Amino acid sequence: MTLKLIRPLIALAVVWLASLAPASAETKPGAKPHIVYIVADDLGWKDVGFHGSDIKTPNIDALAAKGTRFEQFYAQPMCTPTRAALMTGRYPFRYGLQTAVIASNHTYGLPTDEWLLPQALKEAGYKTAIVGKWHLGHADPKYWPRQRGFDYQYGPLIGEIDYFTHQQHHVIDWYRNNKRLKEKGYSTTLIGNEAVKQIETHDPATPLYLYLTFNAPHTPYEAPKAYLDKYKDIADPSRRAYAGSITAMDDEIGRVVAALEKKGMRENTLIVFQSDNGGTNNPMFAGEGDMSKLKIPCDNGPYREGKGTLYEGGARVVALANWPGHVREGKTVDGMMHVVDIYPTLAGLAGAHAKPEKPLDGMDVWGTIAEGKPSPRNEVVYNIETFRAGVRQGDWKLIWRTPLPDALELYNIPQDPSEKHNLAAEHPEKVAALQKRANELAATMAKPLFVETEFKAMRDRLKLPPSLPADTRIFNDEQ
């Protein structure tokens, strides 16, 4: 056989042998990505640089510029419901967490028969860690992160703490792996430190799911002096501290990205960032502290109202995804997505599975995120409660408040994203269709645990002695 004939055979053999060689865990197509999922707390839609804010967020902006922004990404209107939806892939009205949040004196939590995202990812071979706020049950350890699929836990369990003392109502809420800690430091910095440590000590051969949940910029509005000094030109002290806390969070996100790069994990890490709900603009929803005398500093831009409401300002949130070479760079997704979609999307990337007896409300939107395909979602359920409902199908959104006198509001969101023009009277057929859908969903609704808890507390108060004056002589006509 001549050399001219042998050379092609040798080349084919080399290609064939190369195809048999195992690829590294970080480079082979379809390898499970590391996942860093970052959640901000009560961040206003406009309060990031890439939405035009004067608040400095260069690291978040860089992730957005080199990734994909989601401009119709919906969460639930408050903290606990959004975190529950993220963990379960199911709307909170399915299991009783649709109303308000788990208050510090409440004893319920996310029901333990729900199969959570970290459980699914752990089963698929991931190391799972939560660094930061939990807010899905604190009174009973059965609700805590280590019992719900996380290998490692660090941070607060309840919804609101002082940034420096880590206390709520003079009780420390700061834990590592189920043990209470007494640590000094600004909570945002400590959370960033711990996230960096988790990355630095991680074996890249094992896929990592890091759920990084800052309590910033939730109330109380606090920031170290160095960050307050960055915003000397802001006269209002609440807005100044709010801005400082956001920039502090942004700096820690920058440190996390740098740690991934140093560890050689960045190219195989999907980073997602979102706020848990819209920014607060009503003191009633600001937290357990008294905010009535302060000016609420959050800015939701063009969107109406904020946290706690069914308007766009309460549920349409800052969100983005970044994964070099896998998520389109500098693009925007305008299709609807909801936080329940994260569970099936991440599970699909990880080769994880949900439990079949609990159907997910979420849809796998990876094609939309990575390739710009149309979103498969045509409906968003803002919430279903005993006293109100918010449902959108296509362009049309209904807000229905049922306590008498009831109120109906209908908006065409693409044409009127600020929800200024109620079209309910002009389109009764749309109202009827969306009311029918809301009622269908409500028929499957679990009882709100918040309402049950407060009703029980009211019943308990009925056992107290009557509130009569201590000295009955004041009613004596003879006095």
N, C-alpha and C positions, 0 to 999 in steps of 0.2 A: 504494500500500500504506500503510495507516495505521500510525501510531507504535505502536499497541497490538499490531500483528502483527509489526513489525520488532524490537521489544525481545527477544522470545524467540529470534529467529534470531541476534541479536547475542550473546546469552548462550551459545547453543550453539556459535557460532564461537569465542568466547573459550575455552570449555572444550576444544574440539578443538585449537586452537593451543597451549594449555598442555600438552596431552598429547604434542605433538611436541617440546617443549623438552627438551633433555638434562638429566637430574638430575645433581647433583654426585656425585663418587665416594663421598662420605661419607654421603649422605642417601638415595640411591635404594634402593628395596627390593631385597634380594638382593645388595647390595654386599659385596665380600669384606672381612671384618673383619680388623683388626689382631689378632694373637694374642700374648699374653704368657703363656708357660707356665713356671710357677715350681715348682721341685723343691727340697724340703728333704732333708737327708741324715741318716737314722737318727733321725727325730723320733718320739718316743713318741706313741701315739694320744691319750693324755689330756693331753699337754703343750702344749695351747693353751687359751686362755681359754674358748672356746665349748664345750669339753668338760669344763669345771670345774676347770682347773688354777689354781694360784696363780702360775704364770708369766705375765707380762704380755705379751699379744699383741694389742693393741687394733686394729692395722691388719688383721691376718688376721681377727680377729673381725668387723670392719666389713664386709669382703668377704663373710664367711659370712652376716651378718645381712641384707645387701642382695642376696644371691645365693642359690644353692642348695647345700646341704651333701649330700655323698654318704656315707651311713652304712654302705654295703656296697660300698665301693670297694676292689678288691684289686690289689696289686702282687705282684711276685716277692719271695721272702724275703730277697734280698740286692741290693746296689747294681748291679753290672754286669748281672745278668739283667733287672732292672726297666728300666734305661735302654735295653737292647737291645730289650726288648718295646715300649717307647714309640716307639723309632726305626723299628721294622720292622712293627709291628702283628701280629707273629707270636711265638708262644711260643718262649723261648730253646732248648728242647730240639730245635727244628727245625734249629738251626745250631751246636750245640755249646757254648753259653754258659749251660747250665742249672746247672752246678755251681760253687759258690764265686764268687770274683771274680777279675778280672785283677790278680794281685799285681804289685808294683812291679818284680820281677825276671823277670816273664814277658814273652814276646815276641809272643804271639798277639793277635788283636783280632777285632772284629765282622767276619765275612767280607765281602769287598768285592763279592760278587755279590748282596748284599741291597740292595734299593732303599729308601732311607731317607726318612722323612717330610720332612726339609729338602730333599732332592732333588725330591720330588714338589711341594712348595710353591714352590720356586724355579722349577720348570718352569711353574707356574701363575701366575707373575708376582710372587711375593713376594720382598722383601729378607729374607734369613735371617741371623740372628746368634745365636751362643752366647756367653753371658757366664757363666762359672763352670765347674764340674767336668764333665769328659767321661767318663772311665773306661770307654772302649770300645776301647782300644788306644793304646799310646804308644811302643812300641819301634821301629815302622816308620812313617814319615810317611804311608804309604798308608792307615793307619787313622785319621788325624787329622781333625778336623772340617772343615777347609778343603777336604779331598779328598773329603768325604762330603756335600756340598751346602750348607755354610754359607759365606756371603759374608764373614763376619767372625767372628773367634774371639778370646776373651780369657779367661785363667784357667788352672787346672791341668789336666793331661791324665790324671794317675793318680788313685788313690782316696783318698789321705790325705796331708795336708800339715800342717806347723806353720802356725798362723794368722798368725804375725808374720814368720817367716823365709821362708815359702813353700817349705820344704825337706822332703824325705823322705829319710831316711838320709843327710843332709848334702849332698843334691843339690837344686838349685833346680828346682822344677816350676811355672813361671809363664811363660805365653806370650801373645804377641799376634801373630796371623796368622803362625804357624809360627816366630816368632823368640822366643828366651828373653829374659825381662825380669828385671832386678834393680830391684825397687821396694820402698819402705818402706811399711808400713801393715798394718792388720788386714785379713785377706782378705775378710771379710764387707763391710766398708766399701768396699774397693776394688771389689768386685763390684757393690755398689750404685751407686757413683760411675760406673762404666762403663755400667751399664744406663741410668742417667739420661742420660748423654751420648749414647747411641745414640738415645734418644727425642728429645732436644733437637735433634739434627742430622738427624733423619729427615724426609723429604718425605711428608706425610700422604697425598698422592695415590697413593703406592705402598703396597700392603699390607705390613705388617711382621710377621714371625715372630721373636719374641725368646724364645729358650730360656734362661731365667734359672735357673741351677743353683748354689745355695749349697753350700759344703762344711759349713756349720753344720746341726745341732749335732754332727757326727761327732767322734770322737776325733782328736787330743788335746783334752780339754775346756779351752778357753781363751777368755778374754774380757778386754777392756780394763778398767782399774780402775773407770772410771765405771759400767760395767755390773755389775761385781762388787759395787760399793757399793749398787746397787739391791736386792741380795739379801743384805744383811748378816745378816738373821735366819735364813738357811739355814746350819746349822752345818757340814754336810758340804761340803768344798771342791769336790768333783767336781760335786755337784748345783748348787752356787752358780755355778760356771763354766758348766755346761750351761745353766742358766736364763738367765744373762747372754748367752750366745751366741744363744739363741733370741730374746730381746728385741732384741738387736742386729740380727738378721736381720729381725725384724718392723719395726723402724725403717726399714731400707732398702726394704722392700716399700712402706711408706708413702710414701717419697720417690719411688718409681717411679710409684705411682698419682698423686701430685701432679704429676709431670712430664707424665704423659699428659693430665691435666686442663689444665695450663698450655698444652700444645701444641695443645689442641682435639681430641685423639684419643680421649678417654676414652669418649665415647658410642658409638664404633664399635670398641671393643676388648674382646675376650673375654679375661678373665683366668682361668686355671686354676691351682690350687695343690694340691700333693700332697706326701707324703713318699715316698721311694723304697722304703722297707720299714718294718716296725715298729721301735720303739725297741729298742736292744740291752739284753739282761739277762744275757748270758753272755760272760765275758771272751774266750772263744775266738773270738767273732764281732765283737769290738770294733775290731779293726784290727791293724796290724802292730806297734804298740808293745806293751810289756808292761803290761797292765791288771790283772794278777792281784792286785795289792796295793791296788787302788782299789775303792770301792763304785760299781757301775754305777748311774747316776742316772736312767735313762729309766723312764717310767711308761706302760704300755699299758692302764691302766684295768682293765676287767673281762675283758680278753682274755688268754688263756693264752700264756705264754712270750713270745718276741720274735724279733728278727732271726735269720735262719739256720734257723728251724724252720718246719714246715708248719702249725703251730697258728695260730689267728686273730691272735694277737699278733705273728706274724712277717709276715703278709701283708695284714691288714685295716688300712688306713692313713687318716690324716687327708686329706681331699680336699674341694674345693669348686669351683664355677664362678660367675663374676660377669660379666654383660654387661648394662648398663642397658637396659631395655625389651625384652630378648630372652630373658633367663634369669629365671625366676620369683624374686621377692624373698621372702626369709625362709622358704623352703620346704626340705623334706628329701626326698631320694630314698632310699628303702629297698630298691629293687631292686638285684640284683647287677650290678656293672660291673667290668671288669678293665682294667688299663692298656693292653692290646692294643687296646681299643675306641677309644682316643684317635686313632690313625692314621686309620681310616676316617671317624671323626666330624669331625675337622678337615679332612680331605681333601674331605669332602662340602661343608662350609661354604666351602672355598676354590676349589672346582671343580677340584681336583687328582685325579690318578689313580695308583693302584698299578700295578705291573707285573703283567700277567695270569698270567705263568708261575709266580709265587709267591703262591698263595692266602693271604689274610689269615685269621688266627684271630679278629681283632677284628670287632665289629659296630658299625654306625652307631647311636649311642645319643642322637643330638641330640633326638629327640622325647621321650625320657625326661628329659633335662636341662632342656630349654626348656619343655615342656608338661606334664610329669608323667605321660607315658604309661608303661604297664608296660614294664619293661626286656625287650628281646628275648632277653636272656641267661638260659639255664637251667643252664648248666654253667660252672664255674670249674676250671681246671687249676692247682693250686697249684705243682706241679712234677712232672716226670718225670725221674728219674735212674736210674742202674744199681743203686742200693741203696735207693731209696725212691720213693714216689709219693704225691701228694695230689690227689684229685679230688672235686669236689662236683657233684651233680646235684640240682636242686631243693633240698629241705631237707636232703638226706643227704650227709654228707662222710666219705670214707674216707681214713685215713692208713695206708699200708702200708710197713713197713720190712722189706726182703727179706733182709738178712744173717741167717744162722742164729744163734740161733733167731729166726725172723721174728715180726713183731708186727702185729696188725690192730686198728685203732681205728675205730669208727663213731660218728658224732655226728649228732644232729638239731640243726642250727645255730639255727633260729629258737627252739626250745624250750630249747636249752642252748648259748648263744653262748660261754660260758666253757669249754666242752668238759671238763666234770667227770664225765660219765656215759658210759662206753664201752658202746655197745649192740650190739657186734659179735656176741656170743653169742646175743642175742635176735632178731636179724634177719639170719640167714645168707644169705637170698636177696638182700638189699641189698648185703651184702658181696660176694657172687659177681658181681653185676651190675657193681659199681664196679671190682672186680678185672679183670673182662673188659675194661672200658673202658680201664683203665690199661695193660693188656697191648696193646691195639690201638694206643694212642698210642706205647707204648714200641717197637713194631715199626717205627715211622717215625723213631725218635730218631737224631740224629747223635751221634757219639762225643763225650763231654765233652772239650773242649780242655784244661781244667784237669787232668784225669786223665791225658791223653796227655802233657802237658808234664811232670808230676811223675813219670810212669813213665819217660820218657826221661832225666830227671835221675837217677833211681835206676840206670838202666842205665849212665849215664856214670860214676857212682860206683863201679861194679863194676870199672872200669879202674884204679882207684887201687891203690897198693901195699897188701898185707895189713896189717891193724892188729895187728901182733905187737909184743911188748915190744922196746924198743931194745936192752936189755942181756940177752942170753940166759943170762948167768951166774946169774941168780936162779933158774933151773930146774936148776942143776947140783947134784946131790946131794952132791958132794964139798965144796961151799962151806959 
